[in-house]
Structure formats: structure tokens, C-alpha cells
Amino acid sequence: MGHQPSSFGQGSGSCHICSNRHGLIRKYGLNMCRQCSLQYANDIGFIRLD
């Protein structure tokens, strides 16, 4: 009666950079956690407006 990892749905994805499953941003096909998306924002092409 062990827990099987989910192969579909919200718990199936992970960050492509750090393999983290928490705070995942899947919008626009990013598939990155929120920490990595902030770290690599300039490399992706996001521009910070101050």
C-alpha cells in the first residue's frame, strides 16, 4: 500500500532546472519553479520594469 508517484495532473511536473516540485510555473511552457524563474528571468527574456 505504498504511495505511487503521480504520472498525470498537478503533482506530475517538476522544474527542468532543479527538479523541484513546489511553486511550479507551467504557463507559456516554462516548467520552472518560481525560484529558478526569478534567477533566470533575464536569460528567458523577461525585462524588469522599475
Biopython code that builds the backbone (N, CA, C, O; Angstrom):
import numpy as np
from Bio.PDB.StructureBuilder import StructureBuilder

atoms = [
    (1, "MET", "N", (0.823, -1.186, 0.000)),
    (1, "MET", "CA", (0.000, 0.000, 0.000)),
    (1, "MET", "C", (0.874, 1.258, 0.000)),
    (1, "MET", "O", (0.556, 2.231, 0.685)),
    (2, "GLY", "N", (1.964, 1.245, -0.760)),
    (2, "GLY", "CA", (2.831, 2.408, -0.834)),
    (2, "GLY", "C", (2.269, 3.473, -1.754)),
    (2, "GLY", "O", (1.391, 3.211, -2.576)),
    (3, "HIS", "N", (2.785, 4.659, -1.603)),
    (3, "HIS", "CA", (2.337, 5.780, -2.421)),
    (3, "HIS", "C", (3.027, 5.725, -3.777)),
    (3, "HIS", "O", (4.250, 5.613, -3.856)),
    (4, "GLN", "N", (2.241, 5.804, -4.834)),
    (4, "GLN", "CA", (2.779, 5.806, -6.190)),
    (4, "GLN", "C", (2.887, 7.246, -6.684)),
    (4, "GLN", "O", (1.944, 8.019, -6.515)),
    (5, "PRO", "N", (4.023, 7.628, -7.295)),
    (5, "PRO", "CA", (4.128, 8.983, -7.844)),
    (5, "PRO", "C", (3.092, 9.208, -8.935)),
    (5, "PRO", "O", (2.781, 8.300, -9.706)),
    (6, "SER", "N", (2.567, 10.409, -8.995)),
    (6, "SER", "CA", (1.538, 10.733, -9.970)),
    (6, "SER", "C", (2.159, 10.889, -11.348)),
    (6, "SER", "O", (3.174, 11.568, -11.501)),
    (7, "SER", "N", (1.554, 10.264, -12.350)),
    (7, "SER", "CA", (2.057, 10.385, -13.712)),
    (7, "SER", "C", (1.260, 11.397, -14.518)),
    (7, "SER", "O", (1.581, 11.653, -15.678)),
    (8, "PHE", "N", (0.222, 11.979, -13.918)),
    (8, "PHE", "CA", (-0.572, 12.995, -14.593)),
    (8, "PHE", "C", (-1.152, 13.922, -13.541)),
    (8, "PHE", "O", (-1.227, 13.569, -12.364)),
    (9, "GLY", "N", (-1.561, 15.104, -13.966)),
    (9, "GLY", "CA", (-2.154, 16.058, -13.047)),
    (9, "GLY", "C", (-1.140, 17.036, -12.486)),
    (9, "GLY", "O", (-0.025, 17.162, -12.992)),
    (10, "GLN", "N", (-1.544, 17.721, -11.437)),
    (10, "GLN", "CA", (-0.746, 18.814, -10.892)),
    (10, "GLN", "C", (0.558, 18.333, -10.258)),
    (10, "GLN", "O", (1.561, 19.044, -10.315)),
    (11, "GLY", "N", (0.567, 17.164, -9.665)),
    (11, "GLY", "CA", (1.761, 16.683, -8.980)),
    (11, "GLY", "C", (2.761, 15.979, -9.858)),
    (11, "GLY", "O", (3.769, 15.480, -9.357)),
    (12, "SER", "N", (2.518, 15.921, -11.157)),
    (12, "SER", "CA", (3.401, 15.158, -12.031)),
    (12, "SER", "C", (4.587, 15.978, -12.527)),
    (12, "SER", "O", (5.610, 15.402, -12.897)),
    (13, "GLY", "N", (4.479, 17.296, -12.546)),
    (13, "GLY", "CA", (5.523, 18.125, -13.125)),
    (13, "GLY", "C", (6.613, 18.465, -12.143)),
    (13, "GLY", "O", (6.419, 18.402, -10.929)),
    (14, "SER", "N", (7.777, 18.831, -12.684)),
    (14, "SER", "CA", (8.882, 19.288, -11.856)),
    (14, "SER", "C", (9.691, 20.304, -12.653)),
    (14, "SER", "O", (9.600, 20.369, -13.879)),
    (15, "CYS", "N", (10.472, 21.082, -11.944)),
    (15, "CYS", "CA", (11.301, 22.110, -12.564)),
    (15, "CYS", "C", (12.372, 21.448, -13.430)),
    (15, "CYS", "O", (12.988, 20.467, -13.014)),
    (16, "HIS", "N", (12.594, 21.979, -14.629)),
    (16, "HIS", "CA", (13.590, 21.415, -15.531)),
    (16, "HIS", "C", (15.004, 21.745, -15.093)),
    (16, "HIS", "O", (15.953, 21.111, -15.554)),
    (17, "ILE", "N", (15.169, 22.728, -14.209)),
    (17, "ILE", "CA", (16.499, 23.141, -13.783)),
    (17, "ILE", "C", (16.908, 22.445, -12.492)),
    (17, "ILE", "O", (17.983, 21.849, -12.420)),
    (18, "CYS", "N", (16.050, 22.518, -11.464)),
    (18, "CYS", "CA", (16.427, 21.994, -10.146)),
    (18, "CYS", "C", (15.589, 20.799, -9.704)),
    (18, "CYS", "O", (15.799, 20.283, -8.607)),
    (19, "SER", "N", (14.655, 20.351, -10.521)),
    (19, "SER", "CA", (13.783, 19.196, -10.228)),
    (19, "SER", "C", (12.885, 19.405, -9.018)),
    (19, "SER", "O", (12.425, 18.434, -8.417)),
    (20, "ASN", "N", (12.629, 20.655, -8.652)),
    (20, "ASN", "CA", (11.734, 20.973, -7.546)),
    (20, "ASN", "C", (10.291, 20.820, -8.021)),
    (20, "ASN", "O", (9.975, 21.132, -9.170)),
    (21, "ARG", "N", (9.417, 20.339, -7.138)),
    (21, "ARG", "CA", (8.010, 20.160, -7.494)),
    (21, "ARG", "C", (7.118, 21.265, -6.932)),
    (21, "ARG", "O", (5.933, 21.322, -7.260)),
    (22, "HIS", "N", (7.662, 22.138, -6.097)),
    (22, "HIS", "CA", (6.860, 23.161, -5.431)),
    (22, "HIS", "C", (6.996, 24.494, -6.153)),
    (22, "HIS", "O", (8.082, 24.854, -6.608)),
    (23, "GLY", "N", (5.898, 25.216, -6.256)),
    (23, "GLY", "CA", (5.910, 26.542, -6.879)),
    (23, "GLY", "C", (6.191, 26.484, -8.367)),
    (23, "GLY", "O", (6.873, 27.357, -8.904)),
    (24, "LEU", "N", (5.676, 25.472, -9.037)),
    (24, "LEU", "CA", (5.975, 25.257, -10.447)),
    (24, "LEU", "C", (5.166, 26.212, -11.323)),
    (24, "LEU", "O", (3.958, 26.359, -11.139)),
    (25, "ILE", "N", (5.837, 26.858, -12.273)),
    (25, "ILE", "CA", (5.196, 27.746, -13.244)),
    (25, "ILE", "C", (5.178, 27.016, -14.579)),
    (25, "ILE", "O", (6.214, 26.850, -15.223)),
    (26, "ARG", "N", (3.985, 26.580, -14.991)),
    (26, "ARG", "CA", (3.831, 25.838, -16.238)),
    (26, "ARG", "C", (3.340, 26.722, -17.375)),
    (26, "ARG", "O", (3.298, 26.288, -18.526)),
    (27, "LYS", "N", (2.969, 27.963, -17.061)),
    (27, "LYS", "CA", (2.417, 28.860, -18.064)),
    (27, "LYS", "C", (3.463, 29.165, -19.137)),
    (27, "LYS", "O", (4.650, 29.307, -18.841)),
    (28, "TYR", "N", (3.009, 29.262, -20.374)),
    (28, "TYR", "CA", (3.840, 29.520, -21.552)),
    (28, "TYR", "C", (4.902, 28.441, -21.754)),
    (28, "TYR", "O", (5.884, 28.676, -22.458)),
    (29, "GLY", "N", (4.724, 27.263, -21.151)),
    (29, "GLY", "CA", (5.690, 26.183, -21.320)),
    (29, "GLY", "C", (6.990, 26.389, -20.572)),
    (29, "GLY", "O", (8.002, 25.787, -20.930)),
    (30, "LEU", "N", (6.992, 27.237, -19.527)),
    (30, "LEU", "CA", (8.222, 27.475, -18.773)),
    (30, "LEU", "C", (8.664, 26.231, -18.009)),
    (30, "LEU", "O", (9.833, 25.849, -18.067)),
    (31, "ASN", "N", (7.732, 25.596, -17.293)),
    (31, "ASN", "CA", (8.023, 24.409, -16.490)),
    (31, "ASN", "C", (9.222, 24.625, -15.571)),
    (31, "ASN", "O", (10.136, 23.803, -15.513)),
    (32, "MET", "N", (9.198, 25.749, -14.854)),
    (32, "MET", "CA", (10.248, 26.098, -13.907)),
    (32, "MET", "C", (9.607, 26.438, -12.579)),
    (32, "MET", "O", (8.465, 26.897, -12.534)),
    (33, "CYS", "N", (10.337, 26.215, -11.496)),
    (33, "CYS", "CA", (9.831, 26.638, -10.199)),
    (33, "CYS", "C", (9.999, 28.152, -10.098)),
    (33, "CYS", "O", (10.726, 28.758, -10.885)),
    (34, "ARG", "N", (9.328, 28.749, -9.135)),
    (34, "ARG", "CA", (9.346, 30.213, -9.041)),
    (34, "ARG", "C", (10.730, 30.738, -8.677)),
    (34, "ARG", "O", (11.081, 31.850, -9.070)),
    (35, "GLN", "N", (11.524, 29.969, -7.938)),
    (35, "GLN", "CA", (12.869, 30.407, -7.580)),
    (35, "GLN", "C", (13.769, 30.466, -8.817)),
    (35, "GLN", "O", (14.504, 31.436, -9.006)),
    (36, "CYS", "N", (13.712, 29.438, -9.652)),
    (36, "CYS", "CA", (14.535, 29.414, -10.863)),
    (36, "CYS", "C", (14.059, 30.440, -11.880)),
    (36, "CYS", "O", (14.869, 31.004, -12.615)),
    (37, "SER", "N", (12.751, 30.687, -11.931)),
    (37, "SER", "CA", (12.248, 31.666, -12.891)),
    (37, "SER", "C", (12.729, 33.068, -12.540)),
    (37, "SER", "O", (12.998, 33.866, -13.439)),
    (38, "LEU", "N", (12.843, 33.384, -11.257)),
    (38, "LEU", "CA", (13.404, 34.679, -10.867)),
    (38, "LEU", "C", (14.901, 34.736, -11.155)),
    (38, "LEU", "O", (15.421, 35.773, -11.566)),
    (39, "GLN", "N", (15.586, 33.627, -10.938)),
    (39, "GLN", "CA", (17.029, 33.592, -11.136)),
    (39, "GLN", "C", (17.403, 33.718, -12.613)),
    (39, "GLN", "O", (18.399, 34.363, -12.944)),
    (40, "TYR", "N", (16.615, 33.109, -13.505)),
    (40, "TYR", "CA", (16.931, 33.083, -14.926)),
    (40, "TYR", "C", (16.008, 33.978, -15.744)),
    (40, "TYR", "O", (15.857, 33.765, -16.947)),
    (41, "ALA", "N", (15.391, 34.970, -15.117)),
    (41, "ALA", "CA", (14.427, 35.831, -15.811)),
    (41, "ALA", "C", (15.066, 36.573, -16.985)),
    (41, "ALA", "O", (14.464, 36.659, -18.055)),
    (42, "ASN", "N", (16.265, 37.107, -16.804)),
    (42, "ASN", "CA", (16.923, 37.836, -17.891)),
    (42, "ASN", "C", (17.304, 36.906, -19.035)),
    (42, "ASN", "O", (17.220, 37.296, -20.199)),
    (43, "ASP", "N", (17.720, 35.690, -18.725)),
    (43, "ASP", "CA", (18.091, 34.732, -19.766)),
    (43, "ASP", "C", (16.881, 34.301, -20.587)),
    (43, "ASP", "O", (17.000, 34.038, -21.784)),
    (44, "ILE", "N", (15.707, 34.228, -19.940)),
    (44, "ILE", "CA", (14.484, 33.844, -20.636)),
    (44, "ILE", "C", (14.033, 34.966, -21.561)),
    (44, "ILE", "O", (13.493, 34.707, -22.636)),
    (45, "GLY", "N", (14.253, 36.216, -21.145)),
    (45, "GLY", "CA", (13.848, 37.350, -21.958)),
    (45, "GLY", "C", (12.907, 38.301, -21.260)),
    (45, "GLY", "O", (12.393, 39.231, -21.882)),
    (46, "PHE", "N", (12.669, 38.084, -19.967)),
    (46, "PHE", "CA", (11.828, 39.000, -19.216)),
    (46, "PHE", "C", (12.612, 40.262, -18.886)),
    (46, "PHE", "O", (13.808, 40.208, -18.599)),
    (47, "ILE", "N", (11.927, 41.390, -18.932)),
    (47, "ILE", "CA", (12.546, 42.681, -18.644)),
    (47, "ILE", "C", (11.923, 43.239, -17.382)),
    (47, "ILE", "O", (10.699, 43.314, -17.271)),
    (48, "ARG", "N", (12.755, 43.631, -16.428)),
    (48, "ARG", "CA", (12.262, 44.199, -15.177)),
    (48, "ARG", "C", (11.984, 45.687, -15.379)),
    (48, "ARG", "O", (12.861, 46.443, -15.797)),
    (49, "LEU", "N", (10.759, 46.092, -15.079)),
    (49, "LEU", "CA", (10.367, 47.490, -15.195)),
    (49, "LEU", "C", (10.358, 48.114, -13.805)),
    (49, "LEU", "O", (9.570, 47.724, -12.944)),
    (50, "ASP", "N", (11.229, 49.072, -13.598)),
    (50, "ASP", "CA", (11.297, 49.744, -12.289)),
    (50, "ASP", "C", (10.738, 51.143, -12.362)),
    (50, "ASP", "O", (10.716, 51.852, -11.355)),
]
sb = StructureBuilder()
sb.init_structure("model")
sb.init_model(0)
sb.init_chain("A")
sb.init_seg("    ")
for serial, (resi, resn, name, xyz) in enumerate(atoms, 1):
    if name == "N":
        sb.init_residue(resn, " ", resi, " ")
    sb.init_atom(name, np.array(xyz, "f"), 0.0, 1.0, " ", f" {name:<3s}", serial, name[0])
structure = sb.get_structure()
